């Protein structure tokens, strides 16, 4: 099993996996990335820290959703073009930031040396 496979799993499946396959305690209260890190340590899987900063991307996307709600409110009520343009500019800037964060993570992951499989003897 690899880190990629663990990240693809949902949190309930990760918890079930951790309970069945490892001796970890307190998996019910762990966040997904902490649980993945603990499983990787217990299973002896190399854990790479150079992945997407999920929390940063989620918070930026949350801000985008809030700005879109604000934009919808402006369109229905006041139709103030100056405020509308400002909100649209902020949305565009935040979308660019999410793409930048994802690209940064992808290049960092590609630059990291690939783990070598253990030699069969």
N, C-alpha and C positions, 0 to 999 in steps of 0.2 A: 504494500500500500504506500502511496506517495502523498505528499502534502496537497497536491492538486486534487486528488480524489477526496481527501478529507474536507477541503474547502467547498467542494461541490455538494457535499452532504448537508441535509437540513439539520438544524440544531437538535430536534428530537432523535433523529437517527444517530447523530454523533453521541448523544448521551447514552443511547442504548448500546452503541458500539463500545463506548468507554467502560460501561458497566460489565459488558460481556467479555471483552478482550483484555482489560487491564485491571489493576488493583486500585484505581483512582477513587478517592473519596470526595464527596461534595460536588459531583459533576452537575447536579441539578441547579446549582446557583451560579455556575460559571457562564461567562459570555463566550460566544462562539470562538473567537480567536484565542482566548485563554485556554479553552478546552482543546483546540487543535494543538496548541503549543504543548499542553500537558500530555496528550496522546502521543505526540511525536517524541517527546522525551521518554515516555514509558516504553514505547516500541523501538526506540533507537533509530528513529527516522531523522534525517538531517532537516532541521527547521531553518528556513531561509527568511530573514527579516526583511528582505527587499521586495515586499509585495505592495500592492496598492494600499495607500493609507485609507482604509475603508471608512473610518470615522470622518475624515476630512471630506471625502467625496459625498458621504451621506449628508453631512451638515450643509455643504454647498447646495446639494439638490433640494434640501429642505428650504433653504433660502430662496431658491428659484421658484419653488411652489408657492411660497408666501408672496413673492413679487408678482407671480401670475394672478393670484387672487386679487392683489391690489390693482393690477392692470385691468382686470375685469370690472372691478368696482369703479375705476375711473372711466371706463368706456360706457358704463350704464348711467352713471350719475352726472359728473361735472363736464366730462369731455375736455378737460384742460390739456391742450396740446403740449405745453411745456412740461407738466408733471408726467404725462404719458410718455413723452420722449425720454425723460430721465429714467423712468422705470424700465422701459425697453432697453436702454443702454446698460443698465445694471444687470438685467437678465442676460444680455449678450455677453457681457464681461464674465459673469459667473459660469455660463456654459463653456466659454473658452477656457476658464480655469479648470473645469472638470476634465475637459479633453487633455489639457496640459498635464494634470496629475496622473491621468491614466497612461499617457504616453511616457511620462517620466518613469512610472513603475514598470512599464513594459521594457523600456531600454535598460533599466537597472537589472531586471530579471534576465535579460538576454546577455548582459555583460558578466553576470555571475557565472563562475565555472560550474559546469554540470557535474553532479556527483557521479563518481565512477561506481559501477556495480561491483559487488564483492566477487572475487575470483573463486570459481568452483574448483575444488581440489580433489 
